């Protein structure tokens, strides 16, 4: 009789421990999942907003460059000989 009481007591304790771990796992998984979704959503929104700001800034810079027809990166007359060079030499007495 004493042996069966010990077995049932140990079995009851083991069952309570298993049930407690199961409930803890289930609740922890749900809380962790919900926390991960919130954190992931916030991170994705922040990344999306920063990429939108970068795209808007780049579009503004491109529009500013396209709107200014006088801004050039190269001299269009580079390499063209000065047609008045001989005249300058003739008319300038100090050279």
Buried (B, 14 or more C-beta within 10 A) or exposed (E): EEEEEEEEEEEEEEEEEEEEEEEEEEEEEEEEEEEEEEEEEEEEEEEEEEEEEEEEEEEEEEEEEEEEEEEEEEEEEEEEEEEEEEEEEEEEEEE
